[in-house]
């Protein structure tokens, strides 16, 4: 039988789930708003090419502003694609828009920051790098489908959580109803016990009075028997009510136990699902290194630790030299194998306390806690040399692969974005100075 403490635990758990759900709702709403805003900016970028294209873009913009459904937005984008194809058939100037790659690149980076969608962002980034003058319509179509997939996946996650919360709400209502019924039963038992006690006291008092006031033994005997019968009837009624209450209590307890068991199973399933999803999000699916999602969590933790203890914290960005040329020359499959091989080399040769993650494309980040800048440069060069002297082969032929690195250290007042920019500038200098080197800033 549940105790009051158990009831409170269920209520606290429900409130915690509700707070989590509300936070998720805010996150989903912000993500969808961001995606819609990015798509809206893309429609503005395409304006001015033709009247029919402008009309199609206006329809998409209206759907975005009016919170149109994914199917409505997808239909509008399909119309835009058709108009782009028609426009391309008569003019080739649309691909001369200088800011299209920048706009698409920003949208892809936004998608990549959403946990679980780094693969979609990487695929779009690769398509963007390969887009031809005649391929912008097809690329826009692929962006629309990826954005729709993001929104649909978020809505699916939301629906699953809503379903679980609905089950929790139902179980909580059942538990509260059972508790309320127990309180009522306990009150009825107290009232009937008090009534039985009053009946016994009344009959015993009356019996004593009859004995004292009546001299006829036969008459006394009859009155005693009548009063004892009244007590027996009251006891029998009390016992029958107790048995009925006990039977109903056992039935309700069994029903509640079954419902709680089902909820535990559902909770366990959801916990396992969340754990699996969290584990999947922590690892980059292509290379096996930590993902951008894991990197952002670890970077925040290391930054907070550095702020508390002021122990050295260094930061390195690695980039595979001329990766696009390798990718174009050998093919994407070979490029993927190269990414996996470089990630495995970096992971095997880094120190145990260092943290390696793939940010996207051919870019990796290494966090070096408790490491000053000079030592970090030494670690970075060790990893660079491990890649330089590795035996990369493609179809039996050795391929020379090198990486460049930008190394920096956290300074007073630094935030992660500032440190990233500084390391990125150092990486740019390493590329300018001839590649296959690590430069510190």
N, C-alpha and C positions, 0 to 999 in steps of 0.2 A: 504494500500500500504506500503511495507516495507521501512523503513528509513535506511540511511547509518549506523547508530548505530546498528540497528538490524543485518545488514550484518556482521558487525565486531564481534558481539556476536556469530553468527553462526560460523564464521571462528575460533574464539578463542575456542569455544566448540569443533570444529572438531580437532584442534591442540591438545587440552587436551586429547581427546579420542585417538588420534594417539599416543601421548606419553604414555598413559596407555597401549595401545595395544603393543607398542614396549617393554615396561617394562615386560608385561606378556610374550611376545615372549622370552625374555631373561630368564625369570624365568622358562618357560616350557622347553627351551633348556637345562638349567642347571640341571633341575630335570631329564629329560630324559638321559642326559649324566651321571648323578650320578647313575641312575638305571642300565644303560647299563654297567657302570664300575663295579658296585657291582655284577651284573650277570656274568661279565667276570671273576672276581676274584673267583666266585663260580665254574666256569668251570675249572679254573686252579687247584682248590682244589681237584677236582675229577680225575685229570690225574693220569696215572700210574696203573690203575686197570686192564685194558685189552686193546688190540689193537683196537677192535671194539668200545669200549667205548671212547677211546681217539679220534678216527676219528669223532664220533658223537659230542664230546665236541669241537673239532677243528671247525666243521661246525657251531656250535652255536657261538663260538668266532669270526669266520669270519663274520657271520651275524651281530654281535654286533659292530665289528669294521667298517663294511661297511654300517652302518645305515640301516640295513635290516628292513623290515616292521614287525609289530607285528605278522602277519600271518606266515612270514618266520621264525621268532624267535620261535614262538609257535610250528611250525612243527619240528624245530630242537630240541627243548626241549622234544617234544614227542618221538623223536628218542632216545634221551639220556635216557629217562625214560624206554623205552623198553630194551635198552642195560643194564641198571641197573638191571632190572628184570631178564634178562638172566644171568647177572653176579651173582646175588643173588642165582639163582638156582644151581650154581656150586661152589660158594664160599661164605662164610659169613664174609669175612674180611673187606668189604667196610664200615661197620658200626663202625669199630674200629678206623677210622680216628678221632683223638682227637679234631681237630679244627673245625669240621663241625658244632656243636652247636654254637660255637663262631661266625663263619662266617654267619650262618643263623640268629643268634641273631642280628648281626650288620645290616644285610639287613632289618630285620623287624623293627628295630629302625629307619632306614632311611625312610622306607615307612610311619611309624607313624608320622614322622615330616612333612609330606606333608599334608596341610590343607584338611580335608574332608576324609582322609583315615585312621583315628585312629581306626575305626571299623575293617577294613581289617587287620591292624597291630595287633590288640588285638586277632583276630581270629587266625592269623598265630602264634602268641606267645603262644596261648593256645595249638595249634596243636604241636608246637615244644616241649612244656613241656611234651606232651603225646606220642611223637613218640616212636615206639617200634623198636627193632633191624631189624625187617622185613619191617618197614614202611617208610624207607627213600625215596624210589622211589615215593611213593604216596605223601609224603610231598613235595618233589622237584616239583612234578607236580602241587600241590596246590600253591606253591610259584610262579611258572611260570604263572599260571592263574591270580593270584593277581597282579603281575607286569604288565601283559598285560592289565588288567582292569584299572590299574593306568594310563598307557600310553594312552589307548583309551579314558578314561574320560578327560584327559588333552587335547587331540586332539579335542574332542567334544566341550569343552569350547572354545578352540581357534577358531573352525569353527563358533560357535555362535557369537563370538565377531567380526570375520571377516565379517560375514553376516551383522551385524549391521553397521559396519564401511562402508561397501559397500553402504548400504542404505543412510547413512549420506553423503557419497561422492556424490551420485546421487542427493540428495536433495540440497546439496550445489552448485552443478553444475547448477541445475535448478534455484536456487536463483540468482546465479551470472549472468546467461543468462537473467533472468528477469530484473535484475538491469541494465545490459548492454543495453537491449532493451529500458528500460525507459530513459536512457541517450540519446540514438539515437532519440527516440520520442521527447524528450524535445528539442534537437537541431533542429529537423525538424520543430517543432512548432515555435521556435524562428526565424528560417529562413523564414518560410511562413508568420509569423507576420510582419517581417521586409519587406518582399516583398509586402505584402498588404499595408503597410504604404507607401512604395515608390510609389506603383500604385496610391493610393489616392492623395498623394502629387503631383505626375506628372500630373494626370488628373485635379486637382484643379488649378495647375499652368497654364496648357494649357488653361483651361476654362477662367481664368482671362486674359490671353494674347489674346484669341479670342474675348472677349468682348471689349477689348481696341482697337484691330486692325480692327474689323469688324463693319461696320455701318449698315448693313442690318439686321433688327430685325428677319426676318424669317431665315436667314442664321445662326444668333447667336443661335436661338432656336434649330435648327437642330444639331449644334455642341455641345450645352449643353446636349441635349438628348443622343447623342452618347457617350459623356464622362461619363455621369451618368450611362449609360448602362454598360460601361467598369468597372466602380467601383462596380456596382451591381454584375456583373459576377465574379469579383475577390472576393467579399464578399461571394458569393454563393459557390465558389470553396473552400474557406477557411473553411466555415461552414461544407461542406460535408467531407472535410479531418478531421476536428475536431471530427465529429460524428463517422467516421470510426476509428479514433485513440481511442476515448472513448470506443467504443464497443470492440475493440481488447484488450484494457487495462483491461476492466472488465472481459473479457474471461480469459486472462492470470492470472489476480489476483485471479479469482475463482479457476483455476487449481493449482496455487501456494498454495492457502489457503488449498485446499484439500490435497496436498502433505505434507504440514507442519502439518496438522492434523494427517495424517497417521504416520508421523515421531514422533509426540508427543505421539501417542498411543504406538508405538513401544518402544520409550524411556521410557515411563511409565512402560511398561511390563518388560523391561530389568532392570529398577531400582528396581521394586518389586522383580524380580528374584534374583538380587544381594543382596537385603536386606534379603530375605528369606534364601539365601545361607549363608550369613554372620551370620544370627541368628542361623542357623542350626550348623554352624561350631563352634559357641561359646559354645554350650552345648554338654556334653558327652551323647551320645544317650542311653547308658545303665543305668547310674546312675542318670542323671539329674543334676549332678554337672557341673561346668564349665569344658570345654575341655582343652586339652593341647594347642590347638591353642589360646584359650582365655587366658590361663595361660601365654604363651610366650609374648603376647601383654601387659597384665597387669604387668608382671614382668619388662618388659622394661620401662613401664611408672613409676612404683614405684622406679626403680633404678635411673631413671633420676630425679625424684622428690627428692630422697634421696641425690643425688649429689648436687642439687641446694640448698636445705634447711638444710641438715645435721641433720634432725630429725631421731630418732631411727627407724630402719626397721629390723624386725626379720622374720625368715624363718623356717618353720617346715615341715618335711617329716613324714607322717604317713604310716604305713604298717600293714595290718591285719596279726596277728600271725598265723603261720601254715595254711595259706589259702589253699595251695596246698593239704594238707592232708584232709582239710574239703571238698574241691572240689572233691577229689577222692572218699572220703567216702560217701558223700551225693549226688554227681552228679553235673553236670554243671548248671542245672537249679536252684538248690538250691544255688550254688555258686553265680550265677547272682543275685538271690534275696537277698543274704547276702550283696553283694556289694552295691545294691540299698539301703538296710536298713542302712548300715554303713554311706553311703554318706548322707542320710536323717538325721541321728542322728548328724553327724558333722555339717551339714548346720544349723540345728535347734538350736544347742547349741553354735555355734561360735558367736563372737561379730558382730554387724552389719557392722562395718568398715573393718572386715577381709575378705579375699578372699580365697575361697576353690576351688580347681580344682583337677580332676583326671588325673594323668600323664599317667596311663596305668596299666593294671593288677590290683593288689590290693593296688597300691601306690597312695596316695593323698598328695597334697601340700597345706599348709596354709600360706599365706602372712599376716603379722601383721604390718601394718604401724603405725608409732608413738608409737612403743612399744619396750622398752628395753628388753634385754635378760631375766632378772629375771621375769618380768611380762609375757613374752611370754611362759616361762616354766609353769607358773601358768595356763595360758589359755590352753596349750597343755595337762596338767594333768587333767583339768576339762573335756576336750573332751574325753580323754582316759577313765576316770571314767564313763562318760555317756555311752560309748560302753560296758565297763566291766559289768555294772549293768543293762544293757538292757535285756529284755526278748526275746531272739531269740529262735524260736521254729521251729522244722521240724517234720512234721507228728505227732504233739501233744507232742513231746519230747523237753525239753529245751536243747539248745546247748549253751555252754559257748564260747563266742567270746571275744577276747582281741586285742588291737592294741599296737604297740610300736611307739615311736616318736623320731626323732633326731631334736634338736632345735639349731639354731645359730643366730647370729646377723651380719648385714653388718658392716665391718670394713673399715678403710681408705685403698683405693686402690682396694677394692674388686670389682669383676665383677660377674654376676650371676652364671657362671659356677663354679667359685671357691666356692661360698656360697653353691651351691648345693652339691659339693663334701664334704664340711665340714659337712653339715647336714647329708649326707649319711653315713659318718664315725660315726657320733654320733648315728645314727639309728642302725648301725652294732653293736656298743657297747651295745646298749639297748637290742638287740637280744642276744648277748653273755652273758649278765648279768642276763638273765632269762626271757626276754620278759615282756609284760604288764607294761612298764615303759617308761618314757621320759628322755633322756639324752641330756645335753647341751654341746656344744663345742664352 
